[in-house]
């Protein structure tokens, strides 16, 4: 069979103090809302004369967006210029080829 252990003085003292603490404290107070906000009457300062800053107005990344857009426009312009040079070179090659054919035909 199981032997029953006798509680010693320390465990009795700790158990009693725990029970008394639980009984004395307000574990549940349903009348108060624990999530209610309290109005602060004083203790904080608001800067005067500074108005609204950029935060919260959607302007934080404004300059970055302009730089990115400018970079995209420059890249597109460079690409178009490169393509125009390639088209011009291709047209010149066709013209040279046609001239060579004409020269060959007239020399016959």
N, CA, C and O atoms as a GROMACS GRO file, in nm:
protein
  432
    1UNK      N    1   0.082  -0.118   0.000
    1UNK     CA    2   0.000   0.000   0.000
    1UNK      C    3   0.087   0.125   0.000
    1UNK      O    4   0.206   0.121   0.029
    2UNK      N    5   0.022   0.232  -0.033
    2UNK     CA    6   0.093   0.359  -0.036
    2UNK      C    7   0.104   0.415   0.105
    2UNK      O    8   0.011   0.413   0.185
    3UNK      N    9   0.222   0.465   0.129
    3UNK     CA   10   0.242   0.529   0.259
    3UNK      C   11   0.202   0.675   0.249
    3UNK      O   12   0.241   0.744   0.155
    4UNK      N   13   0.126   0.719   0.345
    4UNK     CA   14   0.088   0.860   0.346
    4UNK      C   15   0.196   0.938   0.417
    4UNK      O   16   0.242   0.903   0.525
    5UNK      N   17   0.237   1.049   0.350
    5UNK     CA   18   0.340   1.133   0.410
    5UNK      C   19   0.273   1.240   0.493
    5UNK      O   20   0.168   1.294   0.457
    6UNK      N   21   0.334   1.268   0.605
    6UNK     CA   22   0.283   1.374   0.691
    6UNK      C   23   0.338   1.508   0.642
    6UNK      O   24   0.457   1.517   0.612
    7UNK      N   25   0.255   1.609   0.633
    7UNK     CA   26   0.306   1.740   0.591
    7UNK      C   27   0.397   1.798   0.698
    7UNK      O   28   0.367   1.792   0.818
    8UNK      N   29   0.509   1.853   0.654
    8UNK     CA   30   0.599   1.914   0.751
    8UNK      C   31   0.560   2.060   0.774
    8UNK      O   32   0.466   2.109   0.711
    9UNK      N   33   0.628   2.126   0.860
    9UNK     CA   34   0.591   2.263   0.901
    9UNK      C   35   0.607   2.362   0.785
    9UNK      O   36   0.527   2.454   0.771
   10UNK      N   37   0.710   2.344   0.704
   10UNK     CA   38   0.735   2.436   0.593
   10UNK      C   39   0.624   2.428   0.489
   10UNK      O   40   0.574   2.530   0.443
   11UNK      N   41   0.585   2.307   0.452
   11UNK     CA   42   0.479   2.294   0.352
   11UNK      C   43   0.346   2.345   0.406
   11UNK      O   44   0.268   2.402   0.330
   12UNK      N   45   0.320   2.327   0.533
   12UNK     CA   46   0.198   2.382   0.592
   12UNK      C   47   0.199   2.534   0.591
   12UNK      O   48   0.098   2.598   0.562
   13UNK      N   49   0.314   2.593   0.622
   13UNK     CA   50   0.325   2.739   0.625
   13UNK      C   51   0.308   2.797   0.484
   13UNK      O   52   0.239   2.897   0.467
   14UNK      N   53   0.371   2.736   0.386
   14UNK     CA   54   0.360   2.785   0.249
   14UNK      C   55   0.219   2.769   0.195
   14UNK      O   56   0.166   2.860   0.131
   15UNK      N   57   0.157   2.656   0.220
   15UNK     CA   58   0.020   2.633   0.175
   15UNK      C   59  -0.077   2.730   0.238
   15UNK      O   60  -0.167   2.781   0.171
   16UNK      N   61  -0.059   2.756   0.365
   16UNK     CA   62  -0.148   2.849   0.435
   16UNK      C   63  -0.131   2.991   0.382
   16UNK      O   64  -0.230   3.061   0.360
   17UNK      N   65  -0.005   3.033   0.361
   17UNK     CA   66   0.017   3.169   0.312
   17UNK      C   67  -0.038   3.185   0.169
   17UNK      O   68  -0.091   3.290   0.133
   18UNK      N   69  -0.027   3.081   0.089
   18UNK     CA   70  -0.081   3.085  -0.047
   18UNK      C   71  -0.234   3.097  -0.043
   18UNK      O   72  -0.292   3.176  -0.117
   19UNK      N   73  -0.298   3.020   0.042
   19UNK     CA   74  -0.443   3.023   0.053
   19UNK      C   75  -0.492   3.158   0.103
   19UNK      O   76  -0.593   3.210   0.056
   20UNK      N   77  -0.421   3.215   0.199
   20UNK     CA   78  -0.460   3.345   0.253
   20UNK      C   79  -0.443   3.454   0.147
   20UNK      O   80  -0.527   3.543   0.135
   21UNK      N   81  -0.335   3.446   0.069
   21UNK     CA   82  -0.311   3.544  -0.038
   21UNK      C   83  -0.420   3.539  -0.143
   21UNK      O   84  -0.468   3.642  -0.189
   22UNK      N   85  -0.459   3.418  -0.183
   22UNK     CA   86  -0.566   3.404  -0.281
   22UNK      C   87  -0.698   3.457  -0.228
   22UNK      O   88  -0.774   3.519  -0.302
   23UNK      N   89  -0.726   3.433  -0.105
   23UNK     CA   90  -0.852   3.477  -0.047
   23UNK      C   91  -0.856   3.629  -0.032
   23UNK      O   92  -0.963   3.689  -0.045
   24UNK      N   93  -0.742   3.690  -0.006
   24UNK     CA   94  -0.739   3.834   0.019
   24UNK      C   95  -0.736   3.916  -0.110
   24UNK      O   96  -0.775   4.033  -0.110
   25UNK      N   97  -0.692   3.858  -0.218
   25UNK     CA   98  -0.677   3.936  -0.342
   25UNK      C   99  -0.807   3.934  -0.423
   25UNK      O  100  -0.891   3.846  -0.405
   26UNK      N  101  -0.821   4.030  -0.510
   26UNK     CA  102  -0.934   4.035  -0.602
   26UNK      C  103  -0.893   3.964  -0.729
   26UNK      O  104  -0.833   4.026  -0.817
   27UNK      N  105  -0.923   3.838  -0.739
   27UNK     CA  106  -0.885   3.764  -0.859
   27UNK      C  107  -0.972   3.803  -0.978
   27UNK      O  108  -0.921   3.821  -1.089
   28UNK      N  109  -1.101   3.816  -0.956
   28UNK     CA  110  -1.191   3.850  -1.065
   28UNK      C  111  -1.278   3.966  -1.018
   28UNK      O  112  -1.346   3.958  -0.916
   29UNK      N  113  -1.273   4.074  -1.095
   29UNK     CA  114  -1.360   4.187  -1.066
   29UNK      C  115  -1.430   4.220  -1.197
   29UNK      O  116  -1.378   4.295  -1.279
   30UNK      N  117  -1.547   4.164  -1.216
   30UNK     CA  118  -1.618   4.176  -1.342
   30UNK      C  119  -1.675   4.316  -1.363
   30UNK      O  120  -1.716   4.348  -1.475
   31UNK      N  121  -1.679   4.400  -1.261
   31UNK     CA  122  -1.735   4.533  -1.274
   31UNK      C  123  -1.644   4.626  -1.354
   31UNK      O  124  -1.692   4.717  -1.420
   32UNK      N  125  -1.514   4.603  -1.347
   32UNK     CA  126  -1.418   4.689  -1.418
   32UNK      C  127  -1.375   4.624  -1.548
   32UNK      O  128  -1.355   4.502  -1.555
   33UNK      N  129  -1.362   4.705  -1.651
   33UNK     CA  130  -1.312   4.658  -1.780
   33UNK      C  131  -1.159   4.671  -1.777
   33UNK      O  132  -1.108   4.782  -1.767
   34UNK      N  133  -1.087   4.560  -1.786
   34UNK     CA  134  -0.940   4.570  -1.778
   34UNK      C  135  -0.879   4.635  -1.902
   34UNK      O  136  -0.761   4.671  -1.901
   35UNK      N  137  -0.957   4.650  -2.008
   35UNK     CA  138  -0.905   4.708  -2.131
   35UNK      C  139  -0.952   4.852  -2.153
   35UNK      O  140  -0.929   4.910  -2.260
   36UNK      N  141  -1.015   4.909  -2.054
   36UNK     CA  142  -1.066   5.046  -2.067
   36UNK      C  143  -0.948   5.143  -2.068
   36UNK      O  144  -0.851   5.126  -1.994
   37UNK      N  145  -0.959   5.245  -2.151
   37UNK     CA  146  -0.854   5.348  -2.159
   37UNK      C  147  -0.884   5.456  -2.057
   37UNK      O  148  -0.998   5.497  -2.038
   38UNK      N  149  -0.779   5.502  -1.993
   38UNK     CA  150  -0.792   5.610  -1.896
   38UNK      C  151  -0.747   5.740  -1.960
   38UNK      O  152  -0.645   5.743  -2.029
   39UNK      N  153  -0.822   5.847  -1.938
   39UNK     CA  154  -0.785   5.976  -1.993
   39UNK      C  155  -0.672   6.036  -1.911
   39UNK      O  156  -0.676   6.037  -1.788
   40UNK      N  157  -0.570   6.084  -1.980
   40UNK     CA  158  -0.456   6.146  -1.913
   40UNK      C  159  -0.484   6.295  -1.901
   40UNK      O  160  -0.504   6.362  -2.002
   41UNK      N  161  -0.486   6.345  -1.780
   41UNK     CA  162  -0.517   6.486  -1.757
   41UNK      C  163  -0.393   6.573  -1.776
   41UNK      O  164  -0.403   6.685  -1.826
   42UNK      N  165  -0.278   6.523  -1.737
   42UNK     CA  166  -0.154   6.600  -1.750
   42UNK      C  167  -0.037   6.501  -1.755
   42UNK      O  168  -0.055   6.381  -1.738
   43UNK      N  169   0.080   6.556  -1.777
   43UNK     CA  170   0.198   6.470  -1.776
   43UNK      C  171   0.258   6.450  -1.913
   43UNK      O  172   0.356   6.376  -1.928
   44UNK      N  173   0.203   6.515  -2.012
   44UNK     CA  174   0.262   6.507  -2.146
   44UNK      C  175   0.259   6.646  -2.207
   44UNK      O  176   0.176   6.730  -2.171
   45UNK      N  177   0.350   6.669  -2.302
   45UNK     CA  178   0.358   6.800  -2.366
   45UNK      C  179   0.342   6.782  -2.516
   45UNK      O  180   0.389   6.685  -2.574
   46UNK      N  181   0.275   6.877  -2.576
   46UNK     CA  182   0.259   6.877  -2.720
   46UNK      C  183   0.343   6.992  -2.775
   46UNK      O  184   0.333   7.105  -2.727
   47UNK      N  185   0.426   6.963  -2.874
   47UNK     CA  186   0.511   7.066  -2.932
   47UNK      C  187   0.423   7.170  -3.001
   47UNK      O  188   0.332   7.137  -3.076
   48UNK      N  189   0.454   7.294  -2.975
   48UNK     CA  190   0.375   7.402  -3.034
   48UNK      C  191   0.445   7.458  -3.157
   48UNK      O  192   0.568   7.467  -3.159
   49UNK      N  193   0.369   7.494  -3.256
   49UNK     CA  194   0.424   7.561  -3.373
   49UNK      C  195   0.495   7.471  -3.472
   49UNK      O  196   0.557   7.521  -3.566
   50UNK      N  197   0.487   7.341  -3.454
   50UNK     CA  198   0.556   7.251  -3.546
   50UNK      C  199   0.463   7.192  -3.651
   50UNK      O  200   0.511   7.139  -3.751
   51UNK      N  201   0.337   7.199  -3.632
   51UNK     CA  202   0.244   7.148  -3.730
   51UNK      C  203   0.263   7.000  -3.755
   51UNK      O  204   0.334   6.932  -3.680
   52UNK      N  205   0.202   6.952  -3.858
   52UNK     CA  206   0.213   6.810  -3.893
   52UNK      C  207   0.341   6.784  -3.969
   52UNK      O  208   0.384   6.864  -4.052
   53UNK      N  209   0.403   6.672  -3.939
   53UNK     CA  210   0.522   6.630  -4.012
   53UNK      C  211   0.484   6.546  -4.131
   53UNK      O  212   0.366   6.537  -4.168
   54UNK      N  213   0.582   6.485  -4.190
   54UNK     CA  214   0.556   6.403  -4.308
   54UNK      C  215   0.495   6.268  -4.271
   54UNK      O  216   0.425   6.208  -4.352
   55UNK      N  217   0.520   6.221  -4.152
   55UNK     CA  218   0.471   6.088  -4.114
   55UNK      C  219   0.319   6.086  -4.113
   55UNK      O  220   0.254   6.177  -4.062
   56UNK      N  221   0.265   5.982  -4.169
   56UNK     CA  222   0.121   5.966  -4.171
   56UNK      C  223   0.053   6.038  -4.286
   56UNK      O  224  -0.069   6.030  -4.300
   57UNK      N  225   0.130   6.107  -4.367
   57UNK     CA  226   0.070   6.180  -4.479
   57UNK      C  227   0.105   6.118  -4.613
   57UNK      O  228   0.072   6.173  -4.718
   58UNK      N  229   0.171   6.004  -4.612
   58UNK     CA  230   0.207   5.935  -4.735
   58UNK      C  231   0.320   6.000  -4.811
   58UNK      O  232   0.334   5.979  -4.931
   59UNK      N  233   0.403   6.079  -4.742
   59UNK     CA  234   0.512   6.149  -4.808
   59UNK      C  235   0.649   6.092  -4.775
   59UNK      O  236   0.750   6.143  -4.823
   60UNK      N  237   0.655   5.990  -4.694
   60UNK     CA  238   0.784   5.938  -4.648
   60UNK      C  239   0.872   5.890  -4.763
   60UNK      O  240   0.993   5.914  -4.762
   61UNK      N  241   0.815   5.824  -4.860
   61UNK     CA  242   0.894   5.770  -4.970
   61UNK      C  243   0.881   5.852  -5.097
   61UNK      O  244   0.911   5.803  -5.206
   62UNK      N  245   0.837   5.976  -5.084
   62UNK     CA  246   0.809   6.058  -5.201
   62UNK      C  247   0.933   6.080  -5.288
   62UNK      O  248   0.927   6.060  -5.409
   63UNK      N  249   1.044   6.120  -5.227
   63UNK     CA  250   1.166   6.143  -5.305
   63UNK      C  251   1.220   6.015  -5.364
   63UNK      O  252   1.271   6.015  -5.476
   64UNK      N  253   1.210   5.906  -5.290
   64UNK     CA  254   1.257   5.778  -5.341
   64UNK      C  255   1.178   5.738  -5.465
   64UNK      O  256   1.234   5.688  -5.563
   65UNK      N  257   1.048   5.760  -5.460
   65UNK     CA  258   0.963   5.725  -5.574
   65UNK      C  259   1.002   5.806  -5.696
   65UNK      O  260   1.006   5.754  -5.808
   66UNK      N  261   1.030   5.935  -5.676
   66UNK     CA  262   1.072   6.020  -5.788
   66UNK      C  263   1.203   5.971  -5.847
   66UNK      O  264   1.219   5.968  -5.969
   67UNK      N  265   1.298   5.932  -5.760
   67UNK     CA  266   1.427   5.883  -5.808
   67UNK      C  267   1.410   5.753  -5.886
   67UNK      O  268   1.473   5.735  -5.990
   68UNK      N  269   1.327   5.664  -5.836
   68UNK     CA  270   1.304   5.537  -5.904
   68UNK      C  271   1.238   5.562  -6.039
   68UNK      O  272   1.276   5.500  -6.139
   69UNK      N  273   1.140   5.652  -6.043
   69UNK     CA  274   1.073   5.683  -6.169
   69UNK      C  275   1.170   5.746  -6.268
   69UNK      O  276   1.167   5.713  -6.387
   70UNK      N  277   1.257   5.836  -6.220
   70UNK     CA  278   1.356   5.899  -6.308
   70UNK      C  279   1.451   5.794  -6.363
   70UNK      O  280   1.488   5.799  -6.481
   71UNK      N  281   1.492   5.700  -6.279
   71UNK     CA  282   1.582   5.593  -6.324
   71UNK      C  283   1.513   5.507  -6.430
   71UNK      O  284   1.577   5.467  -6.528
   72UNK      N  285   1.385   5.478  -6.411
   72UNK     CA  286   1.311   5.398  -6.510
   72UNK      C  287   1.299   5.472  -6.642
   72UNK      O  288   1.313   5.413  -6.749
   73UNK      N  289   1.272   5.602  -6.636
   73UNK     CA  290   1.261   5.682  -6.757
   73UNK      C  291   1.394   5.686  -6.830
   73UNK      O  292   1.399   5.671  -6.952
   74UNK      N  293   1.504   5.707  -6.756
   74UNK     CA  294   1.636   5.710  -6.818
   74UNK      C  295   1.670   5.576  -6.882
   74UNK      O  296   1.727   5.572  -6.991
   75UNK      N  297   1.636   5.467  -6.814
   75UNK     CA  298   1.662   5.334  -6.870
   75UNK      C  299   1.582   5.312  -6.998
   75UNK      O  300   1.633   5.255  -7.094
   76UNK      N  301   1.457   5.357  -6.998
   76UNK     CA  302   1.373   5.342  -7.117
   76UNK      C  303   1.428   5.426  -7.233
   76UNK      O  304   1.429   5.380  -7.347
   77UNK      N  305   1.473   5.549  -7.203
   77UNK     CA  306   1.531   5.634  -7.307
   77UNK      C  307   1.657   5.571  -7.364
   77UNK      O  308   1.678   5.572  -7.486
   78UNK      N  309   1.741   5.518  -7.277
   78UNK     CA  310   1.865   5.453  -7.322
   78UNK      C  311   1.833   5.334  -7.411
   78UNK      O  312   1.897   5.313  -7.514
   79UNK      N  313   1.734   5.256  -7.370
   79UNK     CA  314   1.695   5.138  -7.449
   79UNK      C  315   1.642   5.180  -7.585
   79UNK      O  316   1.677   5.118  -7.686
   80UNK      N  317   1.559   5.283  -7.590
   80UNK     CA  318   1.505   5.331  -7.717
   80UNK      C  319   1.614   5.385  -7.808
   80UNK      O  320   1.613   5.362  -7.928
   81UNK      N  321   1.709   5.457  -7.749
   81UNK     CA  322   1.820   5.511  -7.828
   81UNK      C  323   1.904   5.398  -7.886
   81UNK      O  324   1.945   5.403  -8.002
   82UNK      N  325   1.929   5.296  -7.806
   82UNK     CA  326   2.007   5.180  -7.852
   82UNK      C  327   1.934   5.109  -7.966
   82UNK      O  328   1.995   5.071  -8.066
   83UNK      N  329   1.803   5.091  -7.950
   83UNK     CA  330   1.724   5.025  -8.054
   83UNK      C  331   1.722   5.108  -8.183
   83UNK      O  332   1.725   5.051  -8.292
   84UNK      N  333   1.718   5.241  -8.170
   84UNK     CA  334   1.719   5.328  -8.289
   84UNK      C  335   1.852   5.314  -8.363
   84UNK      O  336   1.855   5.309  -8.486
   85UNK      N  337   1.962   5.307  -8.288
   85UNK     CA  338   2.094   5.290  -8.350
   85UNK      C  339   2.101   5.155  -8.420
   85UNK      O  340   2.154   5.144  -8.531
   86UNK      N  341   2.047   5.051  -8.357
   86UNK     CA  342   2.048   4.918  -8.418
   86UNK      C  343   1.962   4.915  -8.545
   86UNK      O  344   2.001   4.852  -8.644
   87UNK      N  345   1.846   4.981  -8.543
   87UNK     CA  346   1.760   4.986  -8.663
   87UNK      C  347   1.830   5.060  -8.777
   87UNK      O  348   1.825   5.018  -8.892
   88UNK      N  349   1.896   5.171  -8.741
   88UNK     CA  350   1.967   5.248  -8.843
   88UNK      C  351   2.079   5.165  -8.905
   88UNK      O  352   2.098   5.166  -9.027
   89UNK      N  353   2.153   5.092  -8.820
   89UNK     CA  354   2.261   5.007  -8.871
   89UNK      C  355   2.205   4.896  -8.959
   89UNK      O  356   2.266   4.863  -9.061
   90UNK      N  357   2.090   4.839  -8.923
   90UNK     CA  358   2.029   4.733  -9.003
   90UNK      C  359   1.983   4.789  -9.138
   90UNK      O  360   2.000   4.723  -9.241
   91UNK      N  361   1.926   4.910  -9.140
   91UNK     CA  362   1.883   4.972  -9.267
   91UNK      C  363   2.003   4.998  -9.357
   91UNK      O  364   1.997   4.976  -9.478
   92UNK      N  365   2.111   5.047  -9.298
   92UNK     CA  366   2.232   5.074  -9.376
   92UNK      C  367   2.289   4.946  -9.435
   92UNK      O  368   2.339   4.945  -9.548
   93UNK      N  369   2.281   4.838  -9.359
   93UNK     CA  370   2.330   4.710  -9.409
   93UNK      C  371   2.245   4.663  -9.527
   93UNK      O  372   2.298   4.610  -9.625
   94UNK      N  373   2.114   4.682  -9.519
   94UNK     CA  374   2.025   4.644  -9.629
   94UNK      C  375   2.054   4.729  -9.752
   94UNK      O  376   2.060   4.677  -9.864
   95UNK      N  377   2.074   4.858  -9.731
   95UNK     CA  378   2.104   4.948  -9.843
   95UNK      C  379   2.235   4.907  -9.910
   95UNK      O  380   2.243   4.903 -10.033
   96UNK      N  381   2.337   4.877  -9.832
   96UNK     CA  382   2.467   4.835  -9.887
   96UNK      C  383   2.453   4.705  -9.964
   96UNK      O  384   2.512   4.687 -10.071
   97UNK      N  385   2.373   4.613  -9.909
   97UNK     CA  386   2.353   4.485  -9.978
   97UNK      C  387   2.282   4.508 -10.111
   97UNK      O  388   2.318   4.446 -10.211
   98UNK      N  389   2.182   4.594 -10.113
   98UNK     CA  390   2.110   4.624 -10.238
   98UNK      C  391   2.201   4.693 -10.340
   98UNK      O  392   2.195   4.664 -10.459
   99UNK      N  393   2.284   4.785 -10.291
   99UNK     CA  394   2.378   4.852 -10.382
   99UNK      C  395   2.478   4.751 -10.441
   99UNK      O  396   2.514   4.759 -10.558
  100UNK      N  397   2.520   4.658 -10.359
  100UNK     CA  398   2.613   4.556 -10.408
  100UNK      C  399   2.546   4.472 -10.516
  100UNK      O  400   2.610   4.437 -10.615
  101UNK      N  401   2.418   4.438 -10.498
  101UNK     CA  402   2.344   4.360 -10.597
  101UNK      C  403   2.330   4.440 -10.727
  101UNK      O  404   2.344   4.385 -10.836
  102UNK      N  405   2.302   4.569 -10.715
  102UNK     CA  406   2.287   4.652 -10.833
  102UNK      C  407   2.420   4.662 -10.908
  102UNK      O  408   2.423   4.653 -11.030
  103UNK      N  409   2.528   4.678 -10.836
  103UNK     CA  410   2.661   4.686 -10.897
  103UNK      C  411   2.695   4.555 -10.968
  103UNK      O  412   2.753   4.555 -11.077
  104UNK      N  413   2.660   4.447 -10.907
  104UNK     CA  414   2.689   4.317 -10.968
  104UNK      C  415   2.605   4.302 -11.097
  104UNK      O  416   2.656   4.255 -11.199
  105UNK      N  417   2.478   4.343 -11.090
  105UNK     CA  418   2.389   4.330 -11.207
  105UNK      C  419   2.433   4.421 -11.320
  105UNK      O  420   2.422   4.383 -11.437
  106UNK      N  421   2.483   4.538 -11.291
  106UNK     CA  422   2.525   4.630 -11.398
  106UNK      C  423   2.658   4.591 -11.457
  106UNK      O  424   2.688   4.626 -11.571
  107UNK      N  425   2.739   4.520 -11.383
  107UNK     CA  426   2.869   4.476 -11.433
  107UNK      C  427   2.856   4.355 -11.524
  107UNK      O  428   2.952   4.322 -11.594
  108UNK      N  429   2.746   4.289 -11.526
  108UNK     CA  430   2.730   4.172 -11.611
  108UNK      C  431   2.718   4.209 -11.750
  108UNK      O  432   2.704   4.122 -11.836
   0.00000   0.00000   0.00000
